């Protein structure tokens, strides 16, 4: 056998062994889906300028994580409904973590939030890596988390978060069982599939 074939077989063997090692020892990628725990991520909190862990900051709270951008028209359409939801349920414990993926400086994002009178938490991830961590397909994309950080609802695109169906779901997650009829309050499937 020629030296050339030995080299080809050695390279091929190395690739096979390397690929098998990556599959065997590499990180497991779990789907970001309803029923799964939301991934942790560390964006910048624009109120403080500090990097914060989403999991640590919002632990114990029903939280709407919204991934958006200032240049996104559907994001601008969705934000007022998010503010109305926050105004009505923040006193009961609802938190909103709106993570901008704008690559421009924080002032652009702050100006956008100020122009819409947004009072919920505005965060920024200029690297845009949160899109990979949360396996998003674009912006806006939202994840409603229960107090344990489990994804209860995932929405791609603009959504009316202040709708009666969403308010009822969030109140139920906050522990208010008076928002639904008694026979439905204990059933996790009490909302139509399209509204879960």
N, C-alpha and C positions, 0 to 999 in steps of 0.2 A: 504494500500500500504506500502510495506516495505521501510525502510530507504535507502536500497541499490538502489531501483528503483527511489526514489526521487533524490538521488545523481546523478544517470545516466541521468535523465531528466534535472536536473539543468545544468550539464556539457554540454549536447547536446544543450540546449537552449542558453547557453553562447556562444558556438561555432557558432551557427546560427546567433545570434545577432552580434558577433564579425566579422564574415564573411560579413554580410550585411553592417556593418559600414565601413569595408575596401573598399568594392565596392563603397559605396556611397561617402565616404569622402577621399578615397585614391587618390594618384596622378594619373592623366590621362597619359597614355603612348601613345604618338602619333607616328605613323609610320614615319620613316626616309626614305622619298621617294621623287622622282622627284615631284616638285611643292610645297613641304613643306619647311618651314624654317628650316635650319640646327640647330641642338642643340648647345648650348654654351658649352664650355669645357675649362678647365684650365690646359694645359700641361706646361712643363718647356721649355722656350726658351733657347736653348743651347748657343746662342751667349751672353746672358746676365746672365743666371742662374736664371732668375725671372720666376715666374708663370704668365702666360698671359691668358687673356680671348680671345679665338678665335674670338668671335663675336666683341669685342671691337677693337682688333688689326687689323682686316681685314675689318671692316665696311667701306663701300663705294668703295671697290675694288672687281673686279672679282677675285675669289680665288679658287685654286685647293687644296682641303684638301686631303692629301694622308696618309693613315694609313698603316704602313709598319714595317719591322724588318730587322736587319742586317743579320740574319740567313736565311732569305727568298730568295731563288734563283730567283723566278719571280720578287721580288722587285728589286734585283740587275739588272735584265734585263731591267726593266721599267725605272729606274732612268736616264739613259743617254737621253732618249727621253724627259723626263720631263725637264732636263737641257736645251736641245735644244729649247723646247717651251719657257722656261723662258728667255733664251738669246734673242729670237726673239720678245717677247711680254712684257717683264717686263717694258720696256721704255714707253709702252702705258698704264701701270697700272696693269698688271697681277701680282698677288702674288701667291706663292706656300707655303703652310704650310704642311711640311712633318713631320708627328708625328710618331716617332718610339715607339714601344711598348716593346723594349728590357728591360729586368729587370736588366741587368748589368749597371754599372756606365756610365755616360755621355761620358767618354773618348772613349769607344768602338764605340759609335754612331758617335762621332766627327771624329774618325780615318776612319770609313767607308765613311763618307761624303767627307773627305779630299782625300781619295783614288780614288774617282770618280770625283773630282773637282766640287762638288756641291756648288752652290752659293746662292741658294734659302734658305728660312728659315727652319732650322732643329730644331724640338722640340722633347721632349720625355715625355712619360707617363709610368713610371715604374710600376704603379699599373695596367695597362692594362684596366682600367675602360672606356677608350674612346671607346673600342669595344662595351661595353654595351650601352653607350650613343648614339653611331651612329648605333647601331644594325647591326654590321658587322658579316660576316660569316667566316672571316679569313683575311689573308694579302696576297698581297696588296688589298686594297679597296679604291676607290677614289670618291670624291664628288666635282663636279664643281659647284660653287656658283656664283650667280649674285651679283651685288653691294648691294642688299638688304639682302643677306644671304639666298636666296631661292635656293634650290637644282635644278639645271638645267640638270644635268647628273650624273648618278651613275654607276660606273663600278666595277665589282668584278673581280679580277685577274689582271695580267699584261696587259698594254694597250699602244699603240703607241700614246702618247699625242702630238707628233710633226707631226702627219699625217695632210694632207691638210684639211680633213673634220673637225678635231678638231681645227685646227688653224682658219678656217672660222667661226666655232661656237663661239670661244672665241673672235675673232675680232668683231663679231656681238654683243656679250655681252658687249664688251668695247665701243660700239657705232659706230663702223666703218661699215657703210652699203655698202661700196664700194666693199666688199669682195664677195658678192653674186649678181646675176642678180637682177635688180630693182624689178621685180615682186616677187622674192623670199625673198627679204630683210625684208619685213614687215610680212611674214608668219612664225609663230613659228614652223610649221610642214614642213619647206622646206628641212630639212635633212631627209634621209631615217631613218625609225624607228630604225634600228640596230645601227645607228650612233648618235642617240640623247642621 
